[in-house]
Amino acid sequence: MHLLSTAYALALAAGALAVPSQLDTRQQPFKSTAVTDHAEPWAFAFLPDNRILVTERRGNLRVVDPATKSKNTITGVPAVAYGGQGGLHDVALHPKYAENGIIYISYAESGSGGAGGAVARAKLTLTASGGALSGLEVIWRHSQRASGGLQFACRLLFGPDGALWISSGEINQMTPSQSMTGNLGKMIKLYDNGTAFAGNPFASQGAVQAQIWSLGHRNPLGIDWDAQGRLWEVEMGPMGGDELNLIEPGANYGWPLVSQGKHYDGRTIPAHSTRPEFAPPKAFWVPVISPAGLIIYKGSLFSSWKGNAIITGLSSQSIVRVAITGDTAKEAQRISMGKRMRGIREDKDGAIWVIEDGNNGRLLKLTPN
């Protein structure tokens, strides 16, 4: 059984795996307000006029008005490879969106050998009844493709220095995460036009390597900055071993050579403790929570949560709160939501927004009780 696995025993011994209080849906520490529902939503982003862009995996980009709870369609989205875990994924605004109207989307695209992740940017023109993308330009792609439609990730985040970060999944190929000849299973740091950011740790090794900030990742579905400017990441492990990592330049996080989980066929994987050259997670989960999104909370509405990692969980159907102290992390609370939870963001007022996974997934605004 999972609970008796070696990884679980190591977790308890190391104290990395917490056994927190668990709140059911009747004890949620927030008021949940449903705004709209969507067909297989993946991510969302706030616009300056308080409207919200929402991606749906089949390739639809919606614009939502929370005031009226209306939703309309943005046209001009490229064709996506819908299937498995693939489709239209993340959406992010350019740091100077108010001036240039540029947004970024990530998605799975078909090609020779199967599907791979891609990132494009385009000009967004909004109207009263929706809007359109124009001048779409693909600025980054996975260096290889595969069949199966798994583990694309491709979460997007802009940094304090204006850099574009992409959390690149390894599309279920495992070994490319350790290969420096490709960009699968990596944290990627680019300029806004898709070129490698100057000063990246492997910049002297070649064009592909110049993109890479860290390696050894599996399915990194959440990234965010803390108040100190440090980058945190959550990724799905295999059968056990979901991870919360503090991302350091040039670090190797070990997948698939080490993990606190094991392969789905039951084969064991050496634990991080056996290979000290690999950066271990700051927290991990056995059994899994299936992390799908992450914020480091910075607001004041949930004052006791400030500086905590707030993670949405798919199989755990929960919101998981992790207390961060210095460079240590420990699960502090797990809040049952009764649904698979996908995306999460914090708005400018400190309210937390989440979106449910699957058909009729609701966009929810969470405010304190």
N, C-alpha and C positions, 0 to 999 in steps of 0.2 A: 504494500500500500504506500501511497505518497507520503503519508505522515510518518512512516517508519523508515523513510529513505535515509541514506547516508547524508545527503545534502541537508535534509531537515534537521538531523542530529547536529551537524556542523553549525547550522544556523542558530539553533538554540544555544549551543555552547559559546558561539561568538557573540550572541546578543544582537545580531543583525536583524533577526526576524522577531518582530514584536507580536504579542498576543494582546491587542488593544481591546478597549470596550467597543462593542458593536451595537449600533443603533439601528432599529428597524424603521420602516417607513412611517410609523406612527410617532417616532421620537426624533424626527429630523430637526436639527438646530436652525432651520431656516424656513422661510415661506417660499414656496415654489409657484411661480406664475407662468403658465403655458402661454406662448405667444403664437407660434405657428407649428404645423406638422409638415413633415417632409418624407419623401421616398428615399430611403437609404442615405441619409445625410452623413457627411464626413467631417466637415469643418465649417467655420464661419469667421467673419472679420467685421469689425465695426467701421462704418463710414463716418466722416466728419459731420454729416447732417443727421446723425443718429439712426439712419437706416443700417441694415446689416446684410452683408453678402453671405449666402449659404450655398455650399457645394453639395450636390447629390451624386452618388457614385455612377449612375447611368449616364452622366455627362451634362446634367442640368446645373446651371448657375442661377440662383434666385436672389432677388433683392426683397428684403422684408422691411416693412414699416411697423415697428413695435407699437406706435401710437394707435394705428388702425388695425393692427394684426393682419395686414394684407401682405400678399407675396406676389411678385411678378417675375418674369423671366428676362435674363440677360442673354442675348443672342451672340453668335460668333465664337462659341466655345469649340475647340478642336475636337475631332473624333477621339474617343477614348477606348481603351481595351477593357471593356467591362466583363468581369468574370473572376471567380475566386475572391481575392481581396482587392482586385484592381478596379480602376475606374477613374473618376474625377476625385482628386484628393484635397489638397490644401489650397487656401487662398490667403494672400497677404497683400497689404498696401505698401507701395513704395514710401520710404520715409518722407518724401516731398510730394506725396499724392495730392495735397491741396493745391500744388502748383502745376503738376504735370499729369495728374489723372491716371497714372500707371498702376496697374495691379499685376500680381504674379499668381500663377496657378501651377500646381503640380498634378500629374496624372499618369496613368499607365497608357502606353501606346504600343500598338502592334508593329512588328517588323520581322526581319529574317531571324528565325530561331525562337520566336515567341513574343513575349511582351517585356518591356522594361520601363523604368520611370523616366519622366521628362519634366522639365520646368520651362514655362513660357511666360513672357510678359506681354502686356497689351494695354492700349489706351481704353479706359472705360468711359463711355458717355451715358449718363443717366437721363431718363425721361420720367414723366409722371406715371407712365405705364410699364416701366422696366428699364431697358437700356441695351447697349451693344458694346462688344469688344471690337477694336479695329487695330490694324497694324501688328497682329500677333507675331511674335518672334520666339522661337525655341532657343533658349540660352544655355541649356545643360541637358545631358542625357546620361542614363546608365551606360556604362562601357560595354555591357553585354545584355542579351535578352535570354529568357528561358520560358518554357511552358509551365503550366500549373497555376499561374496567377497569384503567387504568394509573396508576402513580405517586401512590398515595394517601399513602404514608409513614405519618405519624401515630405516630411514636415518642413515648413518654411518659417524662418524667423530673421528679422533684421536686428543687427547688433547696435550698440551705442556708437560705434565708429562708422555706421552706415553699411557694414558688410552684410551680405546675404548668406545665411546659413541654411544648408540642406541636410537633413538627416537621411542618409542613403541606406536603404535596406539591402539585404543580400539575395533577394528574390529566391530564397530557399536553395541556394547553391552552396552555402556554408564556406567552403575553402577560399572563395574570392575575398572574404573579409580580411584574410591575412596576406593577400597579394597586393603588392604595391604597383602592379601593372594595370590595375583597374580601380574604379571608384565605388564598387559595391561594398556594403558593410562599413561605411566611413562617415565621419562628420566632415562636411564640405564647407569651405569658406571662400566666398567669391565677392567680386565687385558687383554692382547692380546690373552690369551688362553681361555677366556670366564669365568674365575672365578671372583667373586665380588672383586672390588677394596677396598683395606684397607682404613678405615676412612670414608666410605660412611655413611650418616647420620643415617641410620636405621640398621647398621651392627649388633647390639646386639639383634635384634628381630627375627632372623632366616635366613635360607639360601636364600629364595626368597626375603625377605625384604632387605638383604644385598646388592642386585643388585641396589636398587632404590636410585636415587638422588632427584627426585621430582615426584609429582603425580598430578592427576586432569587434564590430557591432553586428547584431543580428537583425532585429526589427525595431528600430528606434522611432517610436511613434509620438514622443513628446519632448520638447525642448523649451527651456525658458531661462531668463537671467534672474539672478537674485540681486538684492540691493547693493551688493559689493561688486557687481559686474562679473560674477562667475556664472558659467554656463552649466546647467543641470540637464540631464537627459534620462528618460525612462524608456526601456525596451523590453519587448516580450522575449522570455526565454523559451526553451523547448518544453519538455514535460517537467515543469518546475523551473525555478531560476529566473523569474522576472527580476529586472535590475533597475535601481536608481543610481546613476553615476554622476560624479563631478568630473566634467570634461576638462582635460589638461592638454596643452599643445604637444603633439607627437606621441601621446600615450597610446598603448595597445591594450584594449579591454578584453582580449583573449579568445573571443568566439572564433572558431568552434573548438579550440584546443582546450579551453576550460569553461566550466559553467557550474552553477549550483544545482542545475537540473540534470536531466538525462534525456537521451533520444527517445522518440515516440515508440520505437521498437523495443525499448527496455535496455539498450546498451548504455553502460555508464560513461560519464564524461568526467575527467579529473576535475576536482574542485580548484578554485582559485588558490587556495592555500598551498597546493602542490607546485605552483608555478609563480613564484614571487615577482618574476619579471613582468607579469601582466597586472594592470591596475584592477584591483578588486572593486566590486560595487559598494556603495555606502549603505545600501539596504537592499535586501532581496526577499523574494517570496517563494515559499514552497508550502502548500500548493500555490498555484499562480493566482494573480488578480487580473491578468490580461490587460495591462495598462495601455490606454488608447490616446491619452492626452495629459498634458501637464501645464500647470502654472505655478510659479512661486508667488505667493500672495503678497501684495505690496500695499493694499488699501487699509482703510481704518474701519469700514463697516463691520467686518469680522475681526475685531481688534486683537483677540487672542490667537488668531491664525496668522498674524503678520510674520513673514519670513518662512512660513511653512510651505512645503510642497503639497499641492492639491492635485490628485491624480484621478482620472476617470477610469473605471474598470469595466471591461466587457463581460467576461464570464463571471466575475464577482458581483456584477450588477450593483456597483457601489461607487461612492466617492471615498477615496482613501486620503487621509491627512497624515503627512509625515513631518515630524518636528525636526528641524535642522539646527544643530548647535555647532558652530565652527565648521569643520569638515566631517562631522558625524551626522547620521540621520537614523531615525527610528520611527516606525509607524506609531501614531498616537491615537488614531480614531478611524473607524470604518463605518460609513453611513450607508445603510441599505437604501437603494433607489427603486428596486423592484423591476428595473429594466437594464438592458445593456447600455452602458454610457460611453459615448464616443468623444466628442470635442468639448473643450473647455477654454474660456477666456475670462479675463477680468475687465470690466468697463472702467471708464474714467472716474466714476463715482465710488468704485470699490465693490459694486455688486458682482457676483459670480454668475456667469452664464454657462450652461451646459447644453449639449444636444444628445438625444438618445439615438442609438443605433437602430438600423432595420427599417422596415416599412412603417409609415406613420410615426417616425421618430420626431419627438417634440423638441422644439427650442424652448428652453426654460430659463427664466431669470430667478436667481436665488438671492433673497435678502434676509437679514436677521429677523427672527420671530419678535 
